[in-house]
Amino acid sequence: MALDSKALEERLNSLKAEKQQQILASAFRKGAVVYQAAVISSAPERPELPSGTALPPGALKSDVIVQKAKSTGGPIYVVKFGKLTSHVARWVEYGHRLVRGGYSRVLKNGKTRGPGMVVGNVPAHPFFRNAFESATPEAIQQISDSLFKGVNRAYKGQMAEEWMEEQSSVEMY
């Protein structure tokens, strides 16, 4: 049984606050998992290099996580990279300067400070933003389907509880 959004909102608001939070958290988590799958599929994979680097091939793809954000409002889920690869994901997404022999910071006035020598600029290879944009319709569909199912299930359960309470308060002769 499909509900329109107005009826869904009414039914959701008629539920207890704790049950509302459970339904919303479950729906938003399912949407975040869709985004996670899109980021994993679009993350670039480092080729096997003879010189080697700190990260093994496939490290970006294997370190995409869904985490519940700390918030005082409703349930919020974040799709991000873990501690192992978050800095590398930023470098790949936005590009960076390639520095050899230490560090090299760019100051506000445009000058550089540090012993490092800039040997080149690595261009950006955006994948994270593109994954989110391409997965948005599917994530919205997952969230709405989950909301409809969760509200219908909870609403039927709450109606049954209210009926049982109503029946127990009626005196039997």
N, C-alpha and C positions, 0 to 999 in steps of 0.2 A: 504494500500500500504506500503510495507516494504522497507526501504532504507538500503543500506549497510553503514557502519560507515564512509566511505570516503564521500559519498554523503550527509550524515547527517551533517558532519562537514562543508562541503561547504555551505549547506543551512543555517546552524546555523550562520556561519560567514557572510553570505550575509544579515542577519537581522540587524536591528538597535541594538546598544549596550544595550539600555534599555530593549528591548524585549528579547534579549539574556539572560540578568540577570533574568528576570521574568521566562523564561522557565527553566533555570538551577535551580533557587531557588525552583520552584514547584517540579521538578524532584527529587532534593536532599532531600526535605522535605518528599516526599513519601518514599524514601529509609530509611530515619531516622525513620519513623513511623513503618516500617517493623522491624527494630532493636528494637524499643521500645516494640513492641508486643512480640518479642522473649525474651527480658529481663524480662518483666512482667511474662511470662509463666514459666521462669526458676528460678525466685527469690524464695528463701525459705520462708516458712511461719512459724512464731514463734508459737509453741504450747501454749495453755493456761496453764500458770504456777500458782501454788497456791501462790507463793511469789510475783508474779507480777514484771513487769519491766516498764521502762519509755515508751516503745512503745507498742501499742496495736497489736494484731495479724493482719497480712495483711498489716502492715504499709509500708514495703518495696515494695510490689506489687503496692500499690496505690500512691507511690511517685516517679515514674519513669516519667521524663519529657523530651520533645524534645524542645531544645532552639536554636535559631539562634545565632551563635557565632559572637562576634564583630571582624570583620576582614576588612582589606583594600582591599583584593583580591576579589575573587568570593564568592558566598553564601556558607556558611559552617553551618551545623547543628550538634548539639551535643546531644547525648542521655546520660542523667545523672540522678542522684538521687537529690531530692530537699534538702533544708537545714535541714529539719526534720530528714532525714534518711541517709544522705551522709556518716556520720562517721560510722554508723552501717554497711552500705554496704561495706565499706573498711575493717572493722573488720571481717565480714563474708567472704569476698573474699580472704583476705590474712592471716587471723588468727591473734591472739593477745595474750598477756599475761594477765592473770586474776589476778588483784591486789585488795587486801582488806586493808582498813584502810588508805586511802590517795593515793598518787601517787608514782610511782617508775620509774625513768628514767634510761635508760641504757646509760652510758657515752662511749666516744670513746675508752677508755682503757678497756672496758668490765665490769667495776664495776657499781653498781647501786647507785642512790642517791634518797633520799626521805623517808618519814616515812612509806610508804606502804609496805605490805608484799606480795610477789608473791606466790599465792596459786596453780597456775597451768598454763598451756598453752592451749589455745583453738586452735585446728587445723583449717587450712584453708578449706573452702567449696566453691571452685571457681564456680561461676555461670555466672558472667557477661561476661567474656572472652568466655566461651563456647557458650553463647547465640549469641554473635557476630559471632563466627566462623560458627555456624549452620545456621544463618540467612543470611549470605553473598550472596549465590547464588540467593535467592529470592529477596534480596534488589537490587542486580545488575539488575535483570530482571525488577523489578518495575521502577528503574531509567531509564533504556534504553527504556522501553515501553512509559514512560511519556515523555522522550525526543523526541522520534519519533512522538508521537501524537502532542506535543506542537509545534515542528518545522514545521510539515506538516500544522497544523492549521494556524500558524503565516505566513508561507510562502505563503499559498493561500490568506490570507488576505492582505499581502504586495503586491502580484502580482495584486490583484484587485485594490488596491489603485494606483499603478503605471499605470495600464491601464486607470483608471478614469482620472488621471492627463494627461496622453497622449491624451485621447479623448478631454479633455477640452482645450488643447493647439492647437488642429487641428481646423482651421477656417472652418466654415460651409458656403456654398454658397447658 
